[in-house]
Amino acid sequence: MDRADLLKKADDLIKGDRAKDYGDAYQNHDKIAIGWNVIAKSAFESHGRVTASHVALMMDWVKTARLLNTLDHEDSWIDKAGYTALGGEFSPKDKK
């Protein structure tokens, strides 16, 4: 796929299904930023950095913020479960 096709497809998704599923893009990203700031602050306080486990939490929060707009979006629930499983797997490796 060339860049023009890729950008057209992204534009169609952002203005179509994604907008319908996740609501206003700015508001959704603002919700995500709020959650990520909480996670990052805690990560730096507890580990001095953002770890892989923290990233799993952040990605879970992306799905949570999206679900706040469309609670029955099955893919987001499945993705949240996947990020939880990954975070649980990563956490022993991320000990202080």
PAZAZA-802963 format. One record per residue (C-alpha): y, z, x; residue in one letter. Coordinates in steps of 0.2 Angstrom, whole numbers, plus 5000, padded with zeros to 4 digits. Each point is the difference from the previous one (the first is absolute). Layout:
// residues N
YZXA
...
//
This chain:
// residues 96
500050005000M
501749965007D
501550125000R
500849914985A
498450014989D
499850185006L
501850054995L
499949914984K
498450094995K
500750175006A
501649964989D
498949964985D
499050165002L
501550115003I
500949934984K
498449994990G
498550115000D
500650135013R
501750024990A
499050034984K
498750125008D
501250105012Y
501749994992G
501649975008D
499749975019A
501550115006Y
499550144989Q
498249995005N
500449995019H
501250154998D
498650114992K
498949955015I
501450055012A
500150174992I
498250035002G
499949935018W
501450115005N
499150154994V
498449955009I
500949955016A
500950175001K
498450094998S
499149895013A
501350035013F
500050194996E
498150025001S
499549865013H
501649955008G
499749824994R
499349904986V
498249985002T
498749884992A
499750144987S
501850004995H
500049814998V
498650024988A
501050124990L
501549895001M
499049854994M
499350114986D
501850044995W
500449814999V
498649994987K
500650164991T
501849944999A
499349834992R
498950104988L
501550094994L
500649844992N
498349934994T
498850154999L
498549894995D
500149885015H
498150025005E
500249925018D
501350135004S
498850144995W
498649925011I
501249985014D
500550184999K
498250055001A
499849895015G
501550085009Y
499450174996T
498349965008A
500849935015L
501150155002G
498550124999G
499149895013E
501550005012F
500650184998S
498750075013P
500649885013K
501850054996D
499950185004K
501450085010K
//
